[in-house]
Amino acid sequence: MFDLALSEYAAFRDKDLVFTRELARRGILSKDQLLTLRARTALTEDPRERIHARIAADCEQPAPG
């Protein structure tokens, strides 16, 4: 699931960002695991920073309920 989520963050399309936001909001994704995978993935600086910011924003949202 984390590989899929990271590829969706990299694609940066609206529909992908909605998908990853919901995965994080529902507690399916772990911020630490996503950031570890992002660190191990070959990316240039711009996408690396953009993905980091999106992961941080998504994982800061309160859980539903």
Buried (B, 14 or more C-beta within 10 A) or exposed (E): EBEEBBEBBBEEEEEBBEBBBBBBBEEEBBEEBBBEBBEEBEBEEEBBEBBBEBBEEBBEEEEEE
